[in-house]
Amino acid sequence: MIKILIICVIGIIAITINNVKKKKLTDSGEIKQRSNHFMRQEHVFNTNIKSFKELYDALDLTPIHSRNIQMAHLENDNGIQFYCKKMKTEFTAYLIYADNGEVTFFINETRNEINPLDPNVILTAIEKAVFELDENATIKRELIDYDHKTGLF
């Protein structure tokens, strides 16, 4: 009985800590309130942005780096791969720029249940950059399949 009580208390503490972090990030503008479905969506922005460099220069990378999210430029320099690994969870996401000004963000792969705060920080930074550069940009969101693995290895 004591073990069950201890597990419940630990769970309540973990949920409370996560909610405090989420409120702090929301209040600071680093994330937006979103349904967790956003992680299963492809976010396509139709913009007048002229180049990937213009988009990249507008991105505020501070909140992304503060969450220990790694970034790598794609080989053809038209996008970024984001990678985050924490404890037993990890995800890979992409930001891709097309020459027609279309900007796409999606999560490609996850391992175990990931905390939505990390991808939310990335998507919020992208949205801010896109709308700073083109206030008339539009967003189309579609549910997509991605590779989700469970297990320890």
N, C-alpha and C positions, 0 to 999 in steps of 0.2 A: 504494500500500500504506500509506503514511504517513497519507493522508487517511482511509482506513478505520479505522486505529488511533485517530486523533484523534476521529473520530465515535463510536467505541465508548467511549473514555474519557469523552467528554462525556456520553454516554448513561448510563454507570455513575454518574457524579457526580450527574446530575440525579435518577436513581432513588434514590440514597443520600440526597440532600437531602430528597426527598419522603418517604422512609421515616422519617427523623429528625423531620421536622415532624409526621408522622402519629403517631409514638410520643409526642412531646411533648404533642400535643392529646389523645391517648387517656389518658395519665397524668394530665393536669390535669382530665379529665372533660368537656372541651369537645366531644369526639366519642366515639362508641361504635364498636366493631368491627362492621362490617356488610359484607354482600355488596354488590357494586356494583349488584345488582338493585334496591336500595332507591330508586335514582334513577328507575327505571321503574315505581315503585309509587305508588298513591294510598294515603295513610295516613289512616284514618278512626278517630278516637277517639270512643267513646261515653262521655259524662261527665255529671256533675251540675253543671257550671260554669254559673253563672247569666247571665253576660253576656260580651260580647267585651272590655269594659273590664277585668273581673276577670282574664281570661286575659292580656291585654296587660300589665297591671300586674305579673303574675307572671313574665313573660318576662325572662330575663337577657340584655339586648341587648349587653353588653360583648363577648362572643366574636364576635357577628355583626358588630358595627362594626369590630372588630379585623381582620376578614378583608376589609374594604372592600366590604361588601355593603350596597347601598342599599335603603331601605325606604320604602314609601308606603302610607298608609291607603287602603283602597278607598272609592269614592264613597259607598256607603251605610253606611260605618263598621262593617262586620261582618267585616273582615279586613285582611290586609296583602299587598302585592305585594313580593316580594324580587327584586332585580335585581343581577347581578354580571357585570362585564365585566373580563377580564384578558387582556392581549395579544390573541390571536386567538380567544379563546373567550368565550362569554357564556351566561347562563341566566336564565330568569324562572321564579319559583316563587310559589305562593300558599298562604296560610293563611286559611281561611274558617271563620267561626263561624256555626252555625245556632241559632235560638232554642230548639231542643230539646236543646241542649248538645252537639250533634255538632260536632267540630272536624276539619277536613280539611286535609291538607298534600299538595301535589303539585307536581312540576316541569312547567311548561307548554311551555316551549320552550328548546332549546339550540342553540348554534352551535359546531360542531366538538366535539372531545372535551373535556369539562369535567373539572376535577379534582374527584373526589368529596368532598374535604375540606370545600369550601365548603357544599354542600347538607347534608352530615353535621352541620356546626356548627349550621345552622338547625334541622334535625330534632331534634337532641339538646336544644337549648334549648326547643323546643316540648314534647318528651316530659317534660323536667324540670318545666316549668310545669304541664302537665296533671296529672301525678302528684302534684305538690305540692298542687294544689287538690283533687284527687279521687283518692285512692289506690286506689279501686276501678274506675277507668276501664279500658276495654278498647280494644284496637286491632285493627282489621281492615285487612289490606293486600292490595291487588289490583294486578296488572300492568295498566298502561294505556298507550295510545299517546300520544305527544306529538310536537310539531313539532320535528324535528331537521334542521338545515341544516348543510351542509359548504361549505367554500370560504372565500375571503378576504373576500368582500364581502357 
